C-alpha cells in the first residue's frame, strides 16, 4: 500500500516538471519573438540610413571619376574593375596646365 502514495508523488513531480518546462518554453519563445520584433524594427530604421550612405557613395564616385577624367584617365580604364592605374606626375602636371588655360 505504501507503493501507491509514492507512485502518486512521482506522477505529481512529473506533472509539475512538465508544467515548469512548458512555462519556461513559453517564456523562451516569447523572448525570441520580442527579439525578432526588435531586430526587424532596427532593420527598418537602418534601411533609410543605408540608402543615404549608398547615395553618398554614388555621388562621391561620380566626383572621383570626374577628377580622374580631368587628369587623363579615360572611361575605359575606369570601367575595367580589375585593371589598376597609377596617376603619374605627368598626369597631374597636365591637370595643372589645363587649369591655367
N, C-alpha and C positions, 0 to 999 in steps of 0.2 A: 504493500500500500504506500510506502514511502516513495516508491518509484514514480507514482502519478504526480505528486506535487513537484518533484524535481523535474519531471518531463514538462510540466506546465511552466515552471520557471525558465527552463531552457527555451521553450517556444516563445515566452514573453520577451526574453532577451533578444531572440532572433527578430521578433516583430519590431522591437524598439530599435535594434540596429538597422533594420531595413528602413524604418521611418526616418532615423537620423541621416542615413545615406541619401534618401530621397530629398530631404531638406537641403543637405549640402549640395547635392547635384543641382537642385533648382536654383539655389543662390549662385552657384558657379555659372550656370547658363545665363542667369540674369546679368551677372557681372560681364560676361563675354559680350552679351548683346549691348550693354551700355558702352563698353569699349569700342565696339563696332560702330555704334552711332557717333561716338566722339571722333573716331578716325575718319568716318565719312564726312562729318562736318568740317574737320580740319582740311580734308581734301578739297571740299567745295570752296573753302576760303582760300586755299593755296592756288587754285586754278587761275583766278584773275591775276595773282602776283606772278605766276609763271608766264602768263600771256604778256604781261607788261615787260618782264625780263626778256622774253623772246623778241618782242618788238624792238627793244633797245639793242639787242644783238644784231638784228637785221639792219637797223639804222646805222650802227657802227660799222658793219661790214660794207655797207654802201659807201660810207665816208672813206673807209680804208681802201676800197677798190678805186675810188676816185683819186686818192692820193697816189696810189701805186701807178695808175694810168698816167698821172702827171709826170712821174719820174721815169716813164718809159716802159713799164711793164704792161704788156698787151693782154687783152681779154683771153686769148688762147692759153697763155701761161696761167692766168687766174683760174680758168676752167679746169685745167689739169690738176686735180687734187693731189695726185701722187708726185707731181713734179715740185722740186724745190727751186726757188730762185733767190738770188742774192742781189740786194740793192748795192750797187757799186758807187764809189766816189764819183765816177763819171756820170752816172745816172743822176746823182744828187747835184752835181755841178750843172748838168743840163737843166735840171729843175730850177736852180738858182738863176741861170742865164735866161731861161724863159720868163721868169718872174720879173726880170728887169725890162722886158720888152713892152 
